[in-house]
Amino acid sequence: MTEIRDNNFSKLCEGKGELLSKALRDRILEQDFMRKSKFPIIYASETIMRYRAEKTDISSRESLREFVQGLFCSSVSEESIAGVAAFIGNHARELRDLKEGQERVLEGYAIAVDSFSLVRIDYRIWAQKCDARYISAAAGIRGVLDVKRTRWNDFLSAYMESLNLGFPEDISQEEKQEQITKCVEKARMLFRLFHGNLVKSE
Protein backbone atom coordinates (compact mmCIF):
# COMPACT_ATOMS: atom_id res chain seq x y z
CA MET A 1 0.00 0.00 0.00
CA THR A 2 2.83 2.37 0.88
CA GLU A 3 4.58 1.54 -2.39
CA ILE A 4 1.45 2.35 -4.40
CA ARG A 5 1.06 5.66 -2.57
CA ASP A 6 4.72 6.55 -3.16
CA ASN A 7 4.36 5.73 -6.86
CA ASN A 8 1.34 8.02 -7.04
CA PHE A 9 3.32 10.79 -5.34
CA SER A 10 6.16 10.29 -7.83
CA LYS A 11 3.79 10.50 -10.80
CA LEU A 12 2.17 13.62 -9.35
CA CYS A 13 5.56 15.29 -8.83
CA GLU A 14 6.79 14.32 -12.29
CA GLY A 15 3.62 15.72 -13.88
CA LYS A 16 3.97 18.96 -11.93
CA GLY A 17 7.61 19.20 -12.99
CA GLU A 18 6.68 18.88 -16.64
CA LEU A 19 4.05 21.62 -16.28
CA LEU A 20 6.57 23.89 -14.53
CA SER A 21 9.12 23.29 -17.29
CA LYS A 22 6.67 24.14 -20.08
CA ALA A 23 5.37 27.25 -18.31
CA LEU A 24 8.91 28.43 -17.59
CA ARG A 25 10.14 27.98 -21.16
CA ASP A 26 7.02 29.60 -22.63
CA ARG A 27 7.53 32.61 -20.35
CA ILE A 28 11.23 32.97 -21.12
CA LEU A 29 10.67 32.77 -24.87
CA GLU A 30 7.84 35.30 -24.77
CA GLN A 31 9.23 38.28 -26.67
CA ASP A 32 7.17 40.91 -24.90
CA PHE A 33 8.25 39.61 -21.49
CA MET A 34 11.94 39.75 -22.36
CA ARG A 35 11.65 43.10 -24.11
CA LYS A 36 10.36 44.68 -20.87
CA SER A 37 12.80 42.82 -18.61
CA LYS A 38 15.74 44.53 -16.91
CA PHE A 39 17.77 41.41 -17.73
CA PRO A 40 16.88 40.19 -21.25
CA ILE A 41 18.56 37.09 -22.67
CA ILE A 42 19.82 36.10 -26.11
CA TYR A 43 19.94 32.34 -25.56
CA ALA A 44 18.16 29.85 -23.32
CA SER A 45 19.38 26.38 -22.35
CA GLU A 46 17.28 23.26 -22.13
CA THR A 47 15.00 23.23 -19.09
CA ILE A 48 16.30 21.27 -16.10
CA MET A 49 13.65 19.49 -14.02
CA ARG A 50 13.84 17.79 -10.64
CA TYR A 51 11.13 16.28 -8.47
CA ARG A 52 11.03 14.65 -5.03
CA ALA A 53 8.33 12.54 -3.46
CA GLU A 54 10.09 11.93 -0.14
CA LYS A 55 10.30 13.92 3.04
CA THR A 56 13.03 16.53 2.62
CA ASP A 57 13.90 20.12 3.41
CA ILE A 58 13.33 21.65 0.00
CA SER A 59 15.02 24.90 1.03
CA SER A 60 18.38 23.39 2.08
CA ARG A 61 21.48 24.17 0.04
CA GLU A 62 22.30 20.48 -0.24
CA SER A 63 18.94 19.56 -1.73
CA LEU A 64 19.17 22.38 -4.28
CA ARG A 65 22.86 22.22 -5.17
CA GLU A 66 22.64 19.34 -7.65
CA PHE A 67 19.64 20.95 -9.34
CA VAL A 68 21.43 24.31 -9.67
CA GLN A 69 24.71 22.77 -10.80
CA GLY A 70 22.89 21.20 -13.73
CA LEU A 71 22.02 24.70 -14.95
CA PHE A 72 25.65 25.80 -15.24
CA CYS A 73 28.08 24.91 -18.02
CA SER A 74 30.93 24.18 -15.64
CA SER A 75 31.52 23.47 -11.97
CA VAL A 76 34.36 26.01 -12.14
CA SER A 77 31.84 28.72 -11.18
CA GLU A 78 31.76 27.45 -7.59
CA GLU A 79 30.69 30.73 -5.97
CA SER A 80 27.89 31.22 -8.48
CA ILE A 81 26.54 27.69 -8.05
CA ALA A 82 26.63 27.89 -4.26
CA GLY A 83 25.23 31.43 -4.27
CA VAL A 84 22.31 30.66 -6.58
CA ALA A 85 21.48 27.50 -4.59
CA ALA A 86 21.41 29.56 -1.38
CA PHE A 87 19.40 32.33 -3.08
CA ILE A 88 16.74 29.87 -4.27
CA GLY A 89 16.84 28.13 -0.90
CA ASN A 90 16.08 31.37 0.92
CA HIS A 91 13.07 31.88 -1.35
CA ALA A 92 11.92 28.28 -0.88
CA ARG A 93 11.71 28.74 2.89
CA GLU A 94 8.30 30.25 2.25
CA LEU A 95 7.09 26.72 1.47
CA ARG A 96 7.79 25.50 5.01
CA ASP A 97 4.57 27.13 6.22
CA LEU A 98 2.29 24.97 4.06
CA LYS A 99 -0.50 23.24 5.92
CA GLU A 100 -1.59 19.65 5.22
CA GLY A 101 -2.97 19.42 1.68
CA GLN A 102 -1.85 22.91 0.68
CA GLU A 103 0.25 23.50 -2.42
CA ARG A 104 2.05 26.52 -3.78
CA VAL A 105 4.26 27.62 -6.68
CA LEU A 106 7.17 30.03 -6.31
CA GLU A 107 9.00 31.64 -9.19
CA GLY A 108 11.96 33.96 -9.52
CA TYR A 109 15.40 34.42 -11.03
CA ALA A 110 18.98 34.97 -9.96
CA ILE A 111 21.82 36.70 -11.80
CA ALA A 112 25.22 34.99 -11.88
CA VAL A 113 28.46 34.44 -13.76
CA ASP A 114 29.07 31.15 -15.52
CA SER A 115 32.48 30.13 -16.90
CA PHE A 116 32.58 32.66 -19.73
CA SER A 117 29.16 34.27 -19.72
CA LEU A 118 26.82 36.39 -17.64
CA VAL A 119 23.65 34.44 -16.98
CA ARG A 120 20.12 34.66 -15.69
CA ILE A 121 18.82 31.56 -13.87
CA ASP A 122 15.01 31.42 -13.92
CA TYR A 123 13.24 28.87 -11.73
CA ARG A 124 9.84 27.65 -10.62
CA ILE A 125 9.23 25.46 -7.58
CA TRP A 126 6.04 23.63 -6.68
CA ALA A 127 5.45 21.97 -3.31
CA GLN A 128 2.59 20.31 -1.51
CA LYS A 129 2.35 18.97 2.02
CA CYS A 130 0.99 15.43 2.10
CA ASP A 131 0.97 13.03 5.04
CA ALA A 132 3.21 15.34 7.07
CA ARG A 133 5.86 15.43 4.36
CA TYR A 134 6.66 17.73 1.46
CA ILE A 135 6.54 16.58 -2.13
CA SER A 136 8.00 18.97 -4.65
CA ALA A 137 9.10 19.66 -8.20
CA ALA A 138 11.41 22.30 -9.59
CA ALA A 139 12.28 23.53 -13.06
CA GLY A 140 15.06 25.87 -14.06
CA ILE A 141 16.50 27.39 -17.20
CA ARG A 142 19.77 29.19 -17.85
CA GLY A 143 19.73 32.22 -20.12
CA VAL A 144 22.76 34.12 -21.44
CA LEU A 145 22.27 37.82 -20.78
CA ASP A 146 21.95 40.29 -23.63
CA VAL A 147 24.70 42.49 -22.23
CA LYS A 148 24.17 45.30 -24.73
CA ARG A 149 20.65 45.80 -23.33
CA THR A 150 21.73 45.48 -19.69
CA ARG A 151 23.03 48.24 -17.42
CA TRP A 152 26.19 47.43 -15.48
CA ASN A 153 24.92 48.85 -12.20
CA ASP A 154 21.69 46.82 -12.47
CA PHE A 155 23.68 43.68 -13.21
CA LEU A 156 26.13 44.25 -10.36
CA SER A 157 23.37 44.88 -7.82
CA ALA A 158 21.53 41.68 -8.76
CA TYR A 159 24.75 39.64 -9.01
CA MET A 160 25.83 40.66 -5.51
CA GLU A 161 22.57 39.28 -4.06
CA SER A 162 23.59 35.72 -4.95
CA LEU A 163 27.39 36.17 -4.84
CA ASN A 164 27.33 37.19 -1.18
CA LEU A 165 25.63 33.87 -0.36
CA GLY A 166 28.16 31.73 -2.23
CA PHE A 167 30.96 31.49 0.33
CA PRO A 168 31.50 29.13 3.29
CA GLU A 169 30.36 30.48 6.64
CA ASP A 170 33.78 29.88 8.20
CA ILE A 171 35.64 32.09 5.73
CA SER A 172 37.11 35.31 7.16
CA GLN A 173 35.63 38.65 6.12
CA GLU A 174 38.97 39.66 4.62
CA GLU A 175 39.22 36.53 2.50
CA LYS A 176 35.56 36.81 1.49
CA GLN A 177 36.06 40.39 0.36
CA GLU A 178 39.12 39.39 -1.67
CA GLN A 179 37.14 36.64 -3.40
CA ILE A 180 34.21 38.97 -4.06
CA THR A 181 36.57 41.52 -5.61
CA LYS A 182 38.00 38.84 -7.94
CA CYS A 183 34.51 37.69 -8.96
CA VAL A 184 33.34 41.24 -9.66
CA GLU A 185 36.45 41.96 -11.73
CA LYS A 186 35.80 38.83 -13.80
CA ALA A 187 32.19 39.92 -14.30
CA ARG A 188 33.35 43.42 -15.31
CA MET A 189 35.79 41.96 -17.83
CA LEU A 190 33.08 39.79 -19.37
CA PHE A 191 30.65 42.70 -19.43
CA ARG A 192 33.21 44.83 -21.27
CA LEU A 193 34.00 42.01 -23.66
CA PHE A 194 30.38 41.39 -24.66
CA HIS A 195 29.32 45.03 -24.48
CA GLY A 196 32.10 46.16 -26.79
CA ASN A 197 33.12 49.22 -24.78
CA LEU A 198 34.25 50.26 -21.30
CA VAL A 199 31.88 49.97 -18.39
CA LYS A 200 30.87 53.32 -16.94
CA SER A 201 29.07 53.86 -13.65
CA GLU A 202 25.62 55.32 -14.18
Protein Blocks (a to p, Z undefined) as FASTA:
>chain_A
ZZmmmmmmmmmmmmmmmmmmmmmmmmmmpmklmmmpmbdcfbdcdddddddfbdcdfkbf
klmmmmmmmmpmbfklmmlmmmmmmmmmmmmmmmmmpcehiacddddddddddfkbccdd
ddddddddeehiacdddddddddddfklccfklmmmmmmmmmmmmpcfkbcfklmmmmmm
mmmmmmmmmmmmmnopacddZZ
